[in-house]
Amino acid sequence: MYISRLALDHFRSWEQCLLDLAPGITIFYGNNGLGKTNIVEAVEFLSTGLSHRTHSAKPLIQAGQSSAHIRANVVTSSDNVQTNETTYSLTLSSRGGHRARINNGNSLYLRDIVGEIPSVTFAPEDQQLISSDPSVRRHFLDSAAVSLVPGYYELLQRYNHIAKQRVALLKNVAQMRANGQTASADLSQIFTGLEIWTSQLVTTGIELTQARLSVTEKLRKPFERIYQHIAGTHNRVDLEYVPSYEEILVQGQSDKNSAYDDIINHYQRIYEGEVAQARNLIGPHRDDVVFHLNEMNAREYASNGEMWSLALALKMALYEVISRESRENEVQPLLILDDVFAQLDNSRRSQIIDFASNLQQVLITVAAKDDVPEQLLSENMKDRVHFVDVEALRATERVLSDVPDLDEFMRQSEKQEETQ
Ligand SMILES: Nc1ncnc2c1ncn2[C@@H]1O[C@H](COP(=O)(O)OP(=O)(O)OP(=O)(O)O)[C@@H](O)[C@H]1O
């Protein structure tokens, strides 16, 4: 699978951008701040509904605009013979409620197309995957699960919505108590609401926890094998999912109902604390993942280099698992390497290039052409490696941005091609 054409409209710093892409390795180069990461971030968002740089879609929309568009023509092929071309388009709105479309079909939600173009992104932020706070590791789990668990994106959105509603009610209770309203019809209505939202939170949270558990289980073995390949077979590594709903691990996955009862009891025990802090004190939004390196918690003991290797092995494992699971559809995920070479030593750089060399499509960003590793410039890679000068692309944008509407813009550029 590869993207043959990418069009952006009011996405981050891009007023408009139209790019034809080929299978193989495409390297976007240009000075800092030109918009290289913005291009690959658009692909990542279209693929996963998530960005490695932001938790909300708002910053993805060009400042001063109310919406942004991403459109990608995706070619699926087997044995390099093109079999199908599909156009995925997504309109991000600053008011939320993003809309998507496949070819000229009906209007869809973002959740309907998430995972259709599987991808894995390596970014400089990966170095902090092991060491930084749990939200970064949860983001990794979510981006893995959207490609591996059908319906996960919607489940996550649902959970976040329920969690927000529940917090609003906890705040109401705290407010009413502060005002001395300890018994009123309003308060008993809030209690009923709280009971309903808690029940929904637990049901959705259990599903989310089980999905994350299954993703971690799928990653564990390939992660260990790949880490040993990178760092030597004497190393033992493991991945441990630490769910906030620890009752799930005690009960075992099959016993959903008794886990439900135990978690509801847990919420009852911590109710006073939740009201005092106006927060959901337990739930998948507090999950974490622990990396064990030679029986030690890597977060506390691993060196910087080891943390890089753990993160690379994890991402490579994810790539392998997604490839394996989508094999029957003959879909090979896209690989995005955003500005990673400058931070890696020669050995890790080689490992990542060996990994990327034969994949169907790899999108790479580098600040300068000199940052491109030698291996990618060798004679035998010549036919597979393509370069995009992002400064020149910006210059084209200025000409094309006279056309205000993306659809019109796409039609014009297609017509232009036909006449050439
Ligand atoms: N929503 C937005 N609206 C307008 N401009 C934005 C928006 N979000 C980011 N930018 C601009 O995009 C630019 C950064 O783009 P990007 O991160 O793609 O750069 P880059 O070419 O990858 O640079 P580097 O090599 O430093 O990583 C910055 O100038 C930033 O101000």
PDBQT file of the ligand as one rigid body, heavy atoms in Angstrom, charges set to zero:
ROOT
HETATM    1  N1  LIG A 501      -2.034  25.644  13.219  1.00  0.00    +0.000 N 
HETATM    2  C1  LIG A 501      -0.998  26.273  12.649  1.00  0.00    +0.000 A 
HETATM    3  N2  LIG A 501      -1.212  27.359  11.871  1.00  0.00    +0.000 NA
HETATM    4  C2  LIG A 501      -0.176  27.990  11.265  1.00  0.00    +0.000 A 
HETATM    5  N3  LIG A 501       1.103  27.615  11.382  1.00  0.00    +0.000 NA
HETATM    6  C3  LIG A 501       1.367  26.556  12.152  1.00  0.00    +0.000 A 
HETATM    7  C4  LIG A 501       0.348  25.828  12.821  1.00  0.00    +0.000 A 
HETATM    8  N4  LIG A 501       0.908  24.833  13.512  1.00  0.00    +0.000 NA
HETATM    9  C5  LIG A 501       2.233  24.916  13.292  1.00  0.00    +0.000 A 
HETATM   10  N5  LIG A 501       2.522  25.955  12.472  1.00  0.00    +0.000 N 
HETATM   11  C6  LIG A 501       3.839  26.378  11.986  1.00  0.00    +0.000 C 
HETATM   12  O1  LIG A 501       4.429  25.288  11.293  1.00  0.00    +0.000 OA
HETATM   13  C7  LIG A 501       5.840  25.420  11.418  1.00  0.00    +0.000 C 
HETATM   14  C8  LIG A 501       6.453  24.118  11.894  1.00  0.00    +0.000 C 
HETATM   15  O2  LIG A 501       6.291  23.176  10.910  1.00  0.00    +0.000 OA
HETATM   16  P1  LIG A 501       7.003  21.769  11.054  1.00  0.00    +0.000 P 
HETATM   17  O3  LIG A 501       6.969  21.308  12.463  1.00  0.00    +0.000 OA
HETATM   18  O4  LIG A 501       6.417  20.887  10.015  1.00  0.00    +0.000 OA
HETATM   19  O5  LIG A 501       8.486  22.184  10.682  1.00  0.00    +0.000 OA
HETATM   20  P2  LIG A 501       9.657  21.270  10.167  1.00  0.00    +0.000 P 
HETATM   21  O6  LIG A 501       9.945  21.629   8.754  1.00  0.00    +0.000 OA
HETATM   22  O7  LIG A 501       9.404  19.843  10.449  1.00  0.00    +0.000 OA
HETATM   23  O8  LIG A 501      10.798  21.853  11.092  1.00  0.00    +0.000 OA
HETATM   24  P3  LIG A 501      11.959  21.126  11.962  1.00  0.00    +0.000 P 
HETATM   25  O9  LIG A 501      13.006  20.716  10.977  1.00  0.00    +0.000 OA
HETATM   26  O10 LIG A 501      12.406  22.223  12.868  1.00  0.00    +0.000 OA
HETATM   27  O11 LIG A 501      11.325  19.985  12.697  1.00  0.00    +0.000 OA
HETATM   28  C9  LIG A 501       6.138  26.479  12.432  1.00  0.00    +0.000 C 
HETATM   29  O12 LIG A 501       6.543  27.647  11.756  1.00  0.00    +0.000 OA
HETATM   30  C10 LIG A 501       4.801  26.677  13.116  1.00  0.00    +0.000 C 
HETATM   31  O13 LIG A 501       4.647  27.992  13.562  1.00  0.00    +0.000 OA
ENDROOT
TORSDOF 0
